[in-house]
């Protein structure tokens, strides 16, 4: 009987301890704008639906997460993934997606679509100008991103 009670008490401690953790990030969308919309290139319609910016208090970085939807309007299978995107700074430096964050990628069959997230870890002092679609390192589409001070 003692083992049962001990197991119950330990289980409660674990559950209550897990519920009491604090968040290390601050979610904010105030002052952040992304020109959302659809663009078409090579039979692939790309929609940028949402931008979420989270501040990581510990690392002094901002995490930019975009919701991306790709729709294949061609007659052949096309690929789309997080690796095809980059953030362009005001100094024209490209920031690649953070591999430790939300990501997506797959082939899209004709008439089908794929939805996923692309995330970037950016130092707080870096000013972002645009989200860029750049498969094979060739910039094909650009969406404006601005942060109001």
N, C-alpha and C positions, 0 to 999 in steps of 0.2 A: 504494500500500500504506500510505503514511503517513496518508492521509486516512481509511482504514478504521480504523486503530488509534486515531487521534485521535477519531473518532466513537464508537468503543467506550468509550474512556476517559471522554469527556464524558458518555456515556449512563450509565455506572456512577456517576459523580459526582452526577448528577441523581437517580438512583434512591436512592443511599445518603444523600444530603442530605435527600430527602423522608422517608425512613424514620426520621431522627433528630430530628424535630421533637418538642417537648414540649407537653403539654396545658396549656391555660390555665384549665381548670376542674377542680373536684374533685367527683366524684359521691358523693352521700350520701343515704341514706334513713333513717338513724338518728334517732329521735325525731320523725319525721314520720308523721302518721296522716291518712288520708282515709276517711270512712265510704263505702266502696264499696257499690254496689248499683244496683238498677234502679228507675226511676220512670217513670210513664206520664202523658203529657199530650197531649190532642188527637189521640189515636191514634198517638202517637210514643213508643215505649219507649226510654228512654235509660239506658245502662249506663256507669258510671264504673268502669273496670277496674283502673287502675294510676296511681300517682303517683310521679314521679321528681323529685328535687330536685338540681340541680347548682349548685355555687357557682362563680361567675366571679371568680377571684382578682384580675384586673385592674380590674374595674369595681365590686367590692364589692357585687355583686347576686346574688340567688339566682334560678335559672330553674326554675319549677314547670311540669312537663309532665304532663298527664293523658292517659290513653288513653280515648277516648270511642267508644261504639258506639251507633248509633241504628237502630232497627228500625221500619219503617212497618207498623202494624197496621190502618191505615184503608183506605178504598177509593179515596182520591185521593192524588196525588203530594204529598209534603211536603219542605220544605227543612230542612237542618241543616248548621251549619258552626261553625268556631271563633269567628266574630264573635258568635254567640248566647250566648257564655259570658263571665263576668267573675269575678274574685276579689274577695271582700269582706273588707276589713280590720276589725280590732277597733274602729276609729273609724268604721265604716260607709262608708268610701270605696271606690268600685269601681275596680278596675284592669283595663283592657282587655287583650286578647291582644296579645302582641308580634308585630308584622307581620314581623319579621326571623327569626322562629323557625318551628318546625314548625306547620303549619296544614292544615285540610281544609275542604271545603264542597261540597255538591252537592244535587240533588234526589234523593229516595228514592222509588222507585215502590212501589205497594202490594205487601206481602209481601216486600220486599227490605230489605237493611240496608246501612249505611255505617259504616266504622270509620276513625278518624283521631286526630290529636293536636291538643291545644290547649296553648299555652305562654305563660307570663307571666314578665316580667322584673320582679323585686321587690327593692327595697333590703333589705339584710340586717337592718336594724333594724325593718322593717315587720312587724307581726304579722297573720297571715292567719286569718280566722275561717271562711270558707266559699267553695266554688265555687258560682256561681249560673248557672242557665239562664235567660236573659232575652231571648227574641226580642222584637223591637219595643220594647225598653227596659222590658218588664214582667216582673218577677221571678216565675217560675212554679215553679221547683224549686231547692232549696238542699241541698248536701252539705257536712257539717261537715269542716273541715280544721283540725288542731291541730298545733302544734310544741312538743314537750316541751323544756324547758330543762335 
